[in-house]
Amino acid sequence: MTTTISVTTKRQVVLPKRFCEQNKIKPGTALRVTEVGDGLYVTPIAEPTEQELKEVIACAGSLRRRQTRAEEGLVQEVIADYRSDKRLRKR
């Protein structure tokens, strides 16, 4: 799909509805903008999975040793908060 859009005085753009529907872009979706030659390439950033979140926590060092109950509770709380926020954004 090729279309022409304008940039507002605040440097904002509005993406066409059809483009958003085809690419599953909803309010709050993060987009990556990459310079390609003289143009821009815009792609949605995928939501992290539970496994990816756990890997991030592991890289931070807390999963290199056995977790305490408090740490495991914190991990579960972060995942639950993330899922809750994700559900709210789908509405």
C-alpha positions as CSV (number, residue, x, y, z in Angstrom):
1,M,0.0,0.0,0.0
2,T,1.3,3.4,-0.9
3,T,-0.3,6.6,0.2
4,T,0.5,10.2,1.0
5,I,0.2,11.6,4.5
6,S,1.0,15.0,6.0
7,V,3.1,16.0,9.0
8,T,1.4,18.4,11.5
9,T,3.1,21.4,13.0
10,K,3.9,19.2,16.0
11,R,5.6,16.7,13.6
12,Q,2.9,14.1,14.1
13,V,1.4,11.9,11.4
14,V,-1.8,10.0,11.1
15,L,-1.6,6.5,9.7
16,P,-4.4,5.3,7.4
17,K,-7.0,3.1,9.0
18,R,-6.5,0.3,6.4
19,F,-2.7,0.3,7.0
20,C,-3.3,0.0,10.8
21,E,-5.8,-2.8,10.5
22,Q,-3.5,-4.8,8.1
23,N,-0.6,-4.4,10.5
24,K,-2.5,-4.8,13.7
25,I,-1.5,-1.3,14.9
26,K,-3.6,0.0,17.8
27,P,-3.4,3.0,20.1
28,G,-0.3,2.5,22.2
29,T,1.5,0.3,19.7
30,A,5.2,1.1,19.6
31,L,6.6,1.8,16.1
32,R,10.2,1.6,15.0
33,V,11.2,4.2,12.4
34,T,14.4,3.3,10.4
35,E,16.1,5.5,7.8
36,V,16.4,3.7,4.5
37,G,18.2,5.7,1.8
38,D,16.1,8.9,1.4
39,G,13.1,7.4,3.0
40,L,11.7,5.9,6.3
41,Y,10.7,2.4,7.1
42,V,8.0,2.1,9.8
43,T,7.4,-1.2,11.6
44,P,5.4,-2.2,14.7
45,I,7.5,-3.5,17.6
46,A,6.2,-6.8,18.8
47,E,5.0,-7.2,22.4
48,P,7.5,-9.2,24.5
49,T,6.5,-12.7,25.5
50,E,6.6,-14.1,29.0
51,Q,9.7,-16.0,28.1
52,E,11.4,-12.8,26.8
53,L,10.5,-11.0,30.0
54,K,12.0,-13.8,32.1
55,E,15.2,-13.7,30.0
56,V,15.5,-9.9,30.6
57,I,15.2,-10.6,34.3
58,A,17.8,-13.4,34.0
59,C,20.2,-11.0,32.2
60,A,19.8,-8.6,35.1
61,G,21.2,-11.3,37.4
62,S,18.3,-12.4,39.5
63,L,17.8,-15.8,37.9
64,R,21.5,-16.8,38.1
65,R,20.9,-18.1,41.6
66,R,17.8,-19.7,43.2
67,Q,15.1,-17.1,43.6
68,T,13.6,-16.2,46.9
69,R,9.9,-16.4,47.3
70,A,9.8,-12.6,47.3
71,E,11.8,-12.4,44.0
72,E,9.5,-15.0,42.3
73,G,6.5,-13.1,43.5
74,L,8.0,-9.9,42.0
75,V,8.5,-11.7,38.7
76,Q,4.9,-13.0,38.7
77,E,3.6,-9.5,39.7
78,V,5.5,-7.9,36.7
79,I,4.1,-10.5,34.3
80,A,0.6,-10.1,35.7
81,D,0.8,-6.3,35.4
82,Y,2.1,-6.6,31.9
83,R,-0.8,-8.9,30.9
84,S,-3.3,-6.6,32.6
85,D,-1.9,-3.5,30.7
86,K,-2.0,-5.5,27.4
87,R,-5.7,-6.5,28.0
88,L,-6.6,-2.8,28.7
89,R,-4.9,-1.7,25.4
90,K,-6.9,-4.3,23.4
91,R,-10.2,-2.6,24.3
